[in-house]
Amino acid sequence: MPTQPPAPGRTDRPVPVTVTAPATATAPALLLRPWRAADAAELAVLYRDPLLRRFLSHSIPDEAGALRWIDEQRRRRQSGDRFAFAVVERSGAAERLAGHVVLKDVAPGSPSAEVGYWTAAHARGRGVAPRALDALTGWAFTAFGARGPARLVLRHQEDNTASCRVAAKCGYELTGTLPAAPPAYPRAGHVHTRFRVTGAGPRSA
């Protein structure tokens, strides 16, 4: 069971949180856990993927950069406004990093927050992103209780069709578009929204 997170905006209760997604007939179980310093070397390797770099607004050039990024995620988790999870595939005692999901812009009294995700190149095609996003969504809507967000927003570049499919599978409806804003966002984007209404799992493609 996931551990209760700190209240949004508070720094006095940094609590580790883990979330799980069960195995499927064709893919191992997923563990969503906080990023660790020990992940830095592997994370830096994952960021060499050209497709990943194409769709992300930040870069991790090397292991030192990965350590800085992981430390920033830890500090933001402690502040209660951003909860980043390493997505780990588990098969027996073996674990391998498969991606990342994040709940961000969590604020006291705010009715909304944002989610994001990416999948490692070696793990694509196994349903990692929709399973991880659905697990994160369920956690986000339940772990904070009444003080948590009532809706979650997901944004991606309009040419990222794979991300669009993931959003649809997880019940995030296309609710708007965003203009390009170079250099950080060189292309127009899609906005998807999911409201806290049910605990239903991913939809069929």
Protein Blocks (a to p, Z undefined) as FASTA:
>chain_A
ZZddddehiaklcccddddddddfkbccdddddddfklmmmmmmmmmpmklmmmpcbdcf
bfklmmmmmmmmmmmmmnopaccddddddehjbccdfbdcddehiaehiabdcddddddf
klgonlmmmmmmmmmmmmmmmmnmmmlcfbdcddddfklmmlmmmmmmnopacfbdcddd
dfklmbccdddddddfbfcdcddZZ
